[in-house]
């Protein structure tokens, strides 16, 4: 049976067609004109935190994700330590500090796994500590993903996430080193969007735009059942998308999805673990893991809300310990247009084929210098 269609007059059709052309043209024009570029200057030949380093002797699989802040000349690096088996499940959130940006010492632990691999409270595996300063409360807050095994999953490493917060107990910026106490789970209002799968929320980075708090959060469509190499999800391609959320009030208030902005059209397949830095009054840069082999992904924005297409920092002459570059942790201003990026990378040394194999080998933290060019 044929469906009935509403008849539109030619004027309406023309206006609709013209609107689509204008929208498409304006987006293309914006996408073709980057606001800034990050140019590779150097890659430090050795990890700043690596295998067998003092403080990492008991760390079996290394480091992945997190963030870094520079406060009064001291670097505070927050990262996930994948210290035991099951790999990616037995984790803890560590703090490392350095006075020169190269020599890091382990400073402390925020939280670690409860070792209950059938946990239903999302405390099985803490990941991706993101530390931000809240000037209103005068405290540092660490937002991290708390994982549990997906419902009916046969593998420990197939997880779903929620976002938990810890707050520094010492007031002021000097409190970044801790100690930290529990602050609670974030509340995300609004219906989960079509691109959010059973993994729920897998990354979350809040930042200020003026006096408002915004966040980039990530999810994916990876199904309940998946093999250690990432296969087994059917014929559809697994996509890792990100979207925008806005706090109703302060940093610790309810967060609301922004479906009119989502998903972000930065990368059509993979964007994970965004870290946003305001580098000028009208320029924000979002660094993220874009799933590329030898590149770091980033995107620029005038207002911190609407983001341009993906740009890439091409990593050249990589040292041997960097076989699989992963997650950038920060974009730290060092003056005169120079910025430091700390980033994790896996060395691919996994002779025993310990699962999951997408975390292949030992993960170290490296230091990359880039130059910012405002266009």
Secondary structure, DSSP 8 states (H G I E B T S, - for coil): ---------HHHHHHHHHHHHHHHHHHHHHHHS-SEEEEEEEE-SS-SB-TT-TT-TT-SSBEEEEEEEEETTEEEEEEEE--SSSTTTS-EEEEEEESSSSS-EEEEEEEE----TT-SSS-SEEEEEEEEEETTTTEEEEEEEEEEE-TT-SSTT-EEEEEEEEEESS-SGGGGG--EEEEEE--EES---TT--TTB--EEEEEEETTEEEEEEEEE---S---TTS--S-SS---EEEEEEEESSSTTS-EEE-TTT-S-SS-SSB-EEEEEEEEETTEEEEEEE---SSEEEEEEESSSSS----EEEE--S--TT-SEEEEE---EEEETTEEEEEEEEE----TT--S-TTS-S-EEEEEEEEEEEE-
